[in-house]
Amino acid sequence: MKSQQRFIFALVASAAVLIGWNYFFPPVPPPPPNANANVNANQQVAQASPQSTAQASAQVSPSTTPQPAATATPSSAQPAASPTPTPEVVQQRKIRVVTPLYEATFDTRGAVATSWIVKQVKRSDGTLRKIYGEGSTRDNPKPLELVTKRPESVAPEKTFQPYQIVTGDATLDTTLAGNNFKVAAPVSESGDATVDVTSAGQSIVFTLNDSATGTDVTKEITFFPDRYLTEVKVKVARNNQALPAKLALGPSIGDQGIAYYGFYLYPPEGLAMINGETRRIPSLEVHADRRNTGTINWMLEGIGLKSPVPKPVDQEVIDGQVQWAGVDDTYFGMVGVLAKPATGLEYRTAAYEHKYDGNTEQRFLVTGLLPVPTDGSKTDIYVGPKDHRLLDEASAQVKQTGGPQVDLGEVINYGFLGGMRRALAIPILWAIEKLQRMTGSYGVAIILFTVFIYSLFMPLKWVSSRKMKKAQKYAPRMKELQEKLKGMKQTDPRLKELQMEQLRLMKEANPLGGCLPLLIQMPFLFALYTALTISIDFRQASFLWIPDLSAPEPYLLGFIRTLPVLFTASMIVLQLLTPAPSADPLQRKMMAIGMPLFMLYILWSAPSGLLLYWLVGNIVGFSQQMIINRLTKEPEEPPPDEKTAKKNKPKKLKPAEA
């Protein structure tokens, strides 16, 4: 009964802590929408915090950044009164670039990408696998579009386009965004055009001359047939003097077919390699009106012991030397790699509401503004799947073409203890891919791999079960000894004897000894979970009635999912079968039912591949437990006869002296 009371008290205390935490440390409310937020942000940067920009410029070594790119704070493009813009004579055109891996469409108005459709994914053996957008079916495949269309509720001046050049000069930025660039060969001189990149790399050169400001801009983009990398060379000069500039990455590169984001599908966010460390920049952080100064400072700010550091809304200037930066979602990303580290990385957001199934979700258009050299030096831009093989291959290609040594595998979000998970997840994915080639199915590969892994850990499970059984067997005796020891004096001659017996039982049946083998395999299981949730291989990989192993299972009869229910039922059976240290049957039942129901809630919308792994693991674990219980079953002791019972009648202990 006391154990049940402690269990209930623990639940109540946990709920009180969660409620109290949310009460005393409420989440930072988003700032109120302001149509002129971007304009105000730029004004605040210019007026209130010129130091950061100036310091950034001062910190840039002449050997690392050829131009003062950090000072190129882009502004909301507002037309200036003077000088008078040059009348436009260049025709607006669409340039479509077709490679075996993707199709990209560029608009000469601004020389920006308006569409980027990934068609195929390269596998490790060099073959290509077709890939489609979220929500696709066999009868209705949807293109995998990575470029976000600007919602009508977002003003044009609050967002950017991929590959857009911004300089911080409002007049020049208006010209660069609103005028048509000329396009050189191999593109035809007029009309829309298509460039097929099938055998060798091809470059498209966009040029613009603004006679009103004396500015010449050149943007050369080179595409390759066998890689997701492009090379970008930018020149921005006024009266032969180079101007600082930034290149837009985003907004919100990712699968545009995702209906809503959740625990297993995170929305687009910024990420960068700053001062040698990977940093993720969530959209809410950019959208907030205060800087993120760390968890401890956030707690101090919550209780009023520290004042928050204000910043412009929808704008985040990242301090430090940036090696590469970009925008990504769960499976895709756009990352720019600088030839040399530079300062001045910046992120912008624009909030809007996304509606699905009668619900409303707040989303953000998040854009990274990467300071790029404007002397014609190259910057590598990766746009494609966040597959560890493809990212490693892109890292090598950057190095082979004269770029820096980078590890783009850091683009993948491995979560907590990412280094350990990455080291284990990559071999796991390699093994699953090998099994898939043997069986022709990723579902079968997951099943075989799960059986192998659980078989590998069966000796640990054996040891754990034996320890648990001993703990369960000795629990009544331990409780009896504890009751006896409570009332004994230190001078009691039986005290030492009982303490020695207690130590012996604790040594033989320590419950922690049963948990240790399980703890040893936890990192490996975490890595397996990570591998199943990040791998691009499982996208659109069907198995039995499951159309996509990387997505939640479709509803059956409109309200139920089979895999989570089967998983929960199997977990309940396994929990009831597995020995537990506590001999209290009621407490065991509460844990055996409560934990699976909690997992059902957590995994209801989990990827089907992950649930398949858990379900098969439970079934294998159930079989193993049946074998272990049978082999470790101890013969039941016959009931003592009357003489033996009298002989072994426990002696009564004397009451403790006061």
N, C-alpha and C positions, 0 to 999 in steps of 0.2 A: 504493500500500500504506500509505504514511504517512497519507493522508487517511482510509483505512478505520480505521487504528488510532486516529486522533484521534476519529473518529465513535464507535467503540466505547468509547473512554475517556470521551467526553462522556456517553454513556448510563450507564456505570457510575458516573461522578461524580454525575450527576443523581440516580440511585437512592440513592447514599450520602448525599447531602444530604437527600433526603426521609426516609430511614430515620433519619438522625441527628437531624433536626428533631423527628420524632415521639418519638424516644427522650428527647431532652433537654427538649423542650417538649410533654409529653403533654397531651391535652385535659383540661380540668378535669372530673374525675369527678363525676357528679351525687351530691348528698348522699343518704344512705340514707333510704329511706322512713320516715316517722314519722307515725303516725296523729294525733299531737297537734301536728304541725308548725304548723298555723295558730294554735293556741292559744298555743304557745310564741312564735311570731312576734309576736303581738300583745303578749305579755308583754315580749318583748325591746324592742319599740318603745316601750312605756310606761316600761320601766325603764332600758334602756341608752342609748337615743338620743332623749331628749326634746328635745334641742337642735334637731334637724332640724325637728321639728314646730313647736317654738316659733319658730324662725327663720322658718319658712315663714309662720307667722301674722303675725310682725312685719313681714315684707316686703310683705305685701299692703296695697296702698294702699286707703284707705277709699273712694276714688272708683272703684276697679276691682272690688272684691268686697264686696257688701253685708253678708255674714256671714263669720265666721271659718271658712270651709269647709275650709281646709287642716288644721284640727285634728280633722276628723271621720274619724279612723282607724277604719274598721269592724272589728269584732271577730267572732270566731266566736260565733254566736248561742247562748249558753248561758243557759238560764232562770235568772233570779235568784230568791232566796228571797222577796224582797219588792220592791215591793208586790204584793199578790195580783192576778193578771190578771183582767180583766173577763170574765165568762162570755160566750161568743160567741153572738150571736143572729142574725147576718146569714148568709144562705144562701150557700154556695159556688156560683159560676156560671161559665159559659164565655161570653165575649163574642167573637164572630167579626166581624172587620172585613173587608169585601170591597171592593176597588177594582179598576179595570181592570188595574192593574199587579201587585198582590200580594194575598194573603190573610193576615191576622194573627189569631191567637187569643190572647186575654188571659184569665187566670185571676184572679177576684176575690180569691183567697187570695194576698195580696201585691201584687195589681194588677200582675202581671208578664206578659210575653209568653212563651207556651209554644210557639208555632209562628209561623214567618214564611216563607211560601212565595211566591217570586217566580214570577209566571206569564208575564209578557211584558216585552219590552225595547223601549223607545222608540227608533226610528230617527231619523235626522236629518230625514227628510221628514215626521215626525209619525206615521207608521204604526207599528203594533205587531207584534212578532215573538214567537211563542211560544218559551218556553225551558223546558228540563227539567233534571233532575238528572243527575249523572255516571252513566254506565252505562245510560242510556236507549236504547231502540231504537224503531223505528217501531211495532213491535207491542207494545212494553212501555214506554211512557213513564212516567218516575218523577217525582214532584213535586220541585221544587228547594227543599228545606228548608234554611234558614239557621241554625236554632236547634239547638244540640246537646242531645241527651238525656243526662242524667247517667248515666254508667256505674254499675253496681251496686257496683263496687269503690271508688267515691268517696263518702265520707260526705256527707250533705246539707249539713252545716255548713261544708264546705270549698269550696262553690261558690255561685254566684249565678245569678240569672235576669235576662234583659234588662229594663230599665226598673225594676229593683228599687232601692228607696231604702234606703241604709244611713247611719247617723248616728254610729257609734262607741260608742253606748250599747248595751250588750249586752241590757239589758232591753227597750229600745225597739225594737232591731233584731229581737228575737224576736217582738215584737208585730206589727211591720210585715210580717215574712215569714210569720207563721203565722196571722194573722187575715184575715177576709174584709172587703174594702172594699165600701162601698155604691156603687152606680152610678146616676148621674142620667140624666135623659132625654137623648137620644132612645131610650135602651134601656128595654125594658119593666121593670116593677118586680120580676118574679120569673122564675125559670127561665132557661135558656140563651137567648141572643139573637144576632141577626145584624144588623149595621149595614151597609147598602149605601151606599158613597160613590161616587156616579156622576156627579154634576153640580156639586157644590160641596163645600167643606170641611166636615167635621163633627167636633165635639168630643165626647169621652167623659170624664166627670169621675168620678174615684174619690175617695171620702172615707172617712176613718176617724177616729173619736174614741175615744181610750183614756182613760176616766174615771179609771183607776187611777193614771195618771201625769199626767193633765191635758194630754195632747198631742193636737193636732188636725193631721191630715195631709190635704192635698189634692193630687191629681195629675191635671192636665188635659192630655189628649193630643188634638191636632187632626190629622186625616188629610185628605189631598187626593186627588182622583181622577187628577190628571195629573202627580204627582211622587212621588219616593221619600222626600221630606222629610216629617218630622212635627215639630210644635211641641209642646214639653213645658213646662208651667208647674207648678212645685212650691212648695208651702207647707208648712212644718213649724214648728209653734209650740207652745211649752209655756207655759201661763199668759200667753199673748199675747206671749211672747218668742221670736223666731225662733231656731231651732236650725240649726247647720251640717249639711249632708247631701251625700251623693254619689249619683250615679246610675250603675247598673251598665251597662256596654257589653260585651256578650258573655254567656256565655263562648263563645269560639271560633266567632264568626260566619263562615260560609262554606258551601260546598257539602258537605253531610253525606254525600253518596253516594260521595265519593272513597275508593277502596279503600286506597291508600297514597300517601304523598308522596315526591317525589323532586326531582331537579335542576330540572325544569320545572314542578313544582307544589309550591310551598312551603306549609308548614302555617300555621295561624292564628298571628298574632303581634300585638303591640301596635305602635301608631304614634301619633305626636303631633307637633304643631307647638309646639316649646318655644323661647321667646326668639327667635322668628323663623326657626328652623331646623327642618327635618323630621328626626325621629329615629325609628328603628325599634327596637323592643324585642323581641328573640326570646324565646320561652318559656323556653329554656334559661337565658337571662340572669336571668329572674325566678326560676327554679327554683334557681339556684345559691346557695351560702352565702357568696359574696364579690361585691363590687361590680365592675362593669366600669368600669375607669378608663382604658381606651384600650389600643391595641396595644403601645405602647412599655412602658407600665407592666406589661402582661401578660407581656412578655418578661423584664422585670427581675424580676417575681415568679417566673417559671419557673426562673431561675438563682439565685434566693435573694438578689438584691441589693435587693429591696424587699418589704416585708411586705404581704400582701393586706389589703384593707379588708373586714372581715366584715359580713354583713347577714343579716337573717332569711331563712330558706328560704321559697320560694314567695311572696315579697313583695318588691316593688321600688317605693320611693318616688322619684318623678321630681322632681328639683329644677328650679326655674325657673317662669316664667310660661307657662301653657298657653293657647293660643288655640283649638285643637281637638285632639281625641284620639279614638282608637277601636281597634277590633280588625278585622283583615281576613285573607283568604287571597289566593290568586292573582287571583281574579276578582270577589270580593264583599267587602263590608265594612259595618261599623256605626260611624259617626263622629258624635260630638257636637260642635257648634259653640257656644261660649260667647258670650254677648252682650258680655262684657268679659273680658279675660285674668284668670286666677286661679292660685293655687298650690295644691298638695296632690294632684296627680294621682298615682294609685297603680295598680299592676298586681298581680294575684294569679294563681297557677297551682295546678293540682291534677293530679298525674301519674297516668296509668293506662296499661294495656297494651291495644293494639288488635291483634286477630288477623285475618289474611287468608291464604288459601291455605296454611295450615300455618305461616306465619311470624308473628312477633310484632314489632310496632312500638310504641315508646314515644311516647305522645301526651300533650298537656297541655290542660287546660281553662284558657284564659287569659282573664281578665276585666279590663277597665279600669274603674276607679272615678273618675268625673269629678266634681270639685267643682262643684256647680251652685248658683245663687242660690235661696234659699228664701223669697223675698218675692213670688213670683208672676211674676218676670221670665221671659221665654221662653228656652229652649235648643232649638236646631234639631238634630234627630237624622236623619241620612241612613242608610237601610238599603236596600241594593240593589247593582246591578252597579257595578263600578269601570271604567266606560266614560268616556273623557276628555270626550266630548260631554255625557253626563249629569252628570258632576261639575262641568263648567263651567256648565252650566245651573243646577245646585243652588247653586253659588256666587253666581250672579246672583240667584236667588230669595231667598237669605239676605239679600243686600244690599237687595233690594226691600222686604222685610218688616221693615226697621229693624234688621237685624243688622249685624255688622262686615263689612268687606271681606276676604274670604278666597279662597284659591286651593285648592280641594279637589282639583284635578288632581294636587297633590303626594301624594295618597293612593296613586297608582299607583307601583309600584316599577320605575323605569326602569333600575336597576342602576348600574354604574360609568359615570361621566361622564353622569349622568342628565339634566343640563340640555341637553347637546348632543343626546343621543338623543331627548329629548322634542321638541326643536325640529324634528328631522328626521322622527320617527316619525309625528307627527300629519298632516303633508301626505301621507305615504305611505299612511296609513289612509284619508285622504280620497280619494286617487286609486283605491285598490283598491275602495272602496265605489262610486265612480262606474262603474268597470268592471263591478262585480257587477250593477249596475242595467241595464247595457247587455246583459250576457250571461246574467243570471239564475243565475250560478253563481260562488261564491267561488273554487272550484278553477280555473275558466277565468280568472277575474280575476287570480289569483296568477300563472298562466302568462303571460298577456299582459303583466303588469307586469314580470315577470322578464325577458322578452324585451326589453322597452323599456329597462330599466335596463342590461342587459348591452350593448345596442346603443349606449346613451349613452356607455358607458365603453370602447367598442371602440378609439377613437383612443389612449387611454392604454395599452390592451393592445398595440396596434401598436408604440408607442414602446418599451414594456417588452420585447417580443419581439426587436426589433432590437438593443437594448442587450445582451440576454442572448446573442444569437447572436454578436455581436462579442466579448463576453467569452469565450464558448466557443471562438471561432476563435483569439483571441490568447492563450489560456491556455498552450499549449505554448511559445510564444515568450517569454511572461512568466516561465515556469518556467526556461527556458534562460538568460534574462538574470539571474535571481536566482542561479543556480548560478555564472555567470561573475563576478558582482559579489562573491560570497562571498570569493574568494581574491585579489582585487585590492588593491594598495596605493594609498594616497591619491595617490602621485606618478605612478601609471600614466597615461600620456597618453590611454588609451582609456576611462578611468573616466568622464569627463564625457560622452563620446559615448554610452556605454551607459546612463548615468543619464538623459540626455535622451530616449533612445529609450523607456526604461521609463516615464518621465512621459507621453510621448505616447500610449503604449498604454493607460496607466491612464486618461488623459483620454477617449480614444475608446471604451474598453470597460470603464468602471467598472461592476461588478455592482450597486452601489448605485443607479446611474442607472436600471437596469432595475427595481429594487424601488420606487423613488419613485412612479411612476404607480400602482402597486398600493396603496401606503400612502395615497395621496390618496383612493382610493375606499373605504378601510376604514371610516371613520366612517359613511359612508352605508350600507354593508352591515351594520354593527352595528345601525344604527337600523332597518333593514328586518327584521333578525332580532328586534329588540325588539318591533316592531310586530306581527309574526306571533305572538309568544308572549304578548302581553298583551291583545290585542283580544278583546272579548266577541263581536264579529261572527262569529268562526269557530267558536264553540261550536255544536255540533249541525249545522254546515254540512256536508252530505255532498257527495262528489265521486267518481264512478265506484264502486269497491268500498269506498271509505273512508267510514265512517258519520259521523265527526266530525273535522274538520280541526284542532281544538284538542287532540285526544287522540292517544296513540300508535295506530298502525295495529293492528288486531286480528291475532292470529296466524293464519297459514295452516297448515293441517294440525297445528295445535297447538304449533308450535315455531319457525316462521320468519315474518319480516316482509318483504314484497316491497320496499317503498320503501327501507329502509336498505341492502338488498343491491344494488338497482339503483344507488343513490347511490354506494356504494363502488366498484362496477364502473366506473361512468362516471368517477369521480375517478381511478382507476388509469389508465384510457386517457388522460385529459386530462393527467395528470402525465407520462406517457411521451411525450406529443406536445409538451409545452411545453418550449422551450429552457431549459437550466439553465447557470449559470456554469461548473460543473465539467464537465470532459470525461471524467471517470472513469465508465464505463458501470455498473460494479458499484455505485458510490455512488448513482448516479441511480436504479437499480432499487430499492435499499434505501429511498430516500426515496419513490419512486413507489408502493411497496407498503406500507411501514411507516406513512406518514402516513394513507392511506385506512383502513387497519385500525384505527388509533387513533381516527379520526373515526367509524368504525362502532361502536366501543365507546361513544363519547360520545353519539352520536345514536340509539342503538338504541331508546330510549324517548322520543325527541323527538316533539313534536306533528307530525302528518302534514302540516299546512300548511307547516311549516318544512322538512321533508324534500322536499316537492314543490318548494318554491322552490330548494333546493340541487340537486336532480336536474335540473330544467329549466335552472338556471344552468350546470351541467356540460355539458349537451347543447349549449346555445348557445355556451358557451366552446369546446367541441370543434369546432363548425362554424367559429367565428371563427378558431381556431388553424389549421385546415386552410387557410382562405383566406389568412391571413397567411403561413403557410409557403410556400404556392404563389407568392404575389406577391413574397416576399423571397428566393426561392431563387436562389442565385448559381450561375452556370455552373461546372461542374467543370473544373479546370485539367487540360490534357492532361499525361500523364507526360513528364518531361524526357527528351530523347534523351541519348545517351552523351556527346556533345560539351558539351551544356549542363550535364549533370550534373558533368562534370569541371571546366567553367569555374566553376560555382557551388559547387564543393566547399568546405565551410566550413574556414576556417583553424583550425589548432590553436592554442589559447591556451598561452602559456608558463605553467609552474607558478609559483605565487606564491613570492616569495622570503621566506625566513624573517626 
